[in-house]
Amino acid sequence: MALDWKETDKLAERVNYWIDRAAALKESDLYFFNQPIDELNGNAHAMVRGRKMLMFASYSYLGLLGHPRINAAAKQAIDDYGTGTHGVRLLAGTLKLHEQLEETIANFKHTEAAITFSSGYVTNLTAVSTLVGRRDTVICDKLNHASIVDGCLLSGAKFARFKHNDMQDLERALQKADSSGVKLVVVDAVFSMDGDVINLPAIMELCRKYRAWLMVDEAHSIGVLGQRGRGIEEHFGLGNVIDIKMGTLSKTIPSVGGYLAGPQNLIQMFKHASRAFIFSAALPPAQAAAARAAFEVILDEPDRVETLTRNAKHFSDGLRQIGFDTMLTTTAIVPVLCGEDERAYRMVQKCQQQDVFVLPVVSPAVPPGLARLRSTVTAGHTPQDIERALDVFETAGRQTGVI
Ligand SMILES: *Cc1c(COP(=O)(O)O)cnc(C)c1O
């Protein structure tokens, strides 16, 4: 049945708010949402609206999209199993490929076991809501990813937040948490809008002191942090200190899906009790095989991680020398602070006109007045690509008054 579409209807108001906002941006040629990419040309370039653009908005941090070995694994999986599964994992959906992938992830993360889900978003949703419920407390960094926030809300647990990367504020939240219930601390390893790294050594100590469980989202840490790209524990030279390690298969890993890695018993519990595992279909064969091959490639081709680290430094240092504010980043996510939303849109427009593909992040994704370009650098860029992007950013920055 169609909606009763009245002018005064509350839902109509909500719909119109978004339509009007988009229309206003389109009118001034500042609408950059969902631009289709026609074709990828290696990892540093893409065809967009018929123009070859230098890509500075990709999460394919190690340049693995299109890697021959990963593509071959996906093709083989289609030949062996077809394009879908028989449904959820508990019924006929589990393939040998899923078990191999989970074993590979567990080895990569130095844990006993791992479990996969059909997206990173759903992984966080189901992880938090399986681990905690009413009477428990979940404590988050204020800049945690939306999927963690949604998991906390879904769980029904008491939801406390601490100031970004502020360990005193975390301690205060831990002291306040009710000790009769479970205490769970959840943080991003690398923050997706800011590019800075969580203070894992301090958090680990606090979690021990207050007997809290620790879950870390490594969406932007896998392949990025640590000498071999194994993630945040390797970065800090720590052993296996995170209780629940979460990651996605859609960024550095050129597939789709999410995983949790941890102790065998915990993973077994997820396999029997997490709703996203029980009530949603298994990863398709090609995606599972691609993901597994990608983890192997990361370990077999360690130069990629080195190149990424070098490129991230080259790009960030370059931007700072030009006079841009790159906030607190120390990774491949490089925010370029613009201020008002409008200014960020204009920066993007100027960059794209010069065939550098970057995208804005505006409110409500970030606080008003802190709109930025969220540029990303990858191992697929050459030093020349980075120099060219720096030139384009500089010109755009001067034209828009950002610098
Ligand atoms: C992208 C992202 C997710 C969600 O992963 P998808 O696989 O895209 O659903 C979760 N957490 C963080 C920090 C992310 O950046």
The ligand as a Gaussian input file, in Angstrom:
#p B3LYP/6-31G(d) Opt

LIG

0 1
 C       34.032000       0.697000       7.452000
 C       33.984000       0.485000       8.908000
 C       33.146000      -0.474000       9.473000
 C       32.102000      -1.198000       8.679000
 O       32.636000      -2.102000       7.814000
 P       31.865000      -2.559000       6.483000
 O       32.582000      -3.768000       6.116000
 O       32.006000      -1.432000       5.515000
 O       30.437000      -2.800000       6.848000
 C       33.252000      -0.692000      10.837000
 N       34.114000       0.002000      11.602000
 C       34.912000       0.961000      11.090000
 C       35.838000       1.702000      11.992000
 C       34.861000       1.245000       9.734000
 O       35.631000       2.215000       9.231000

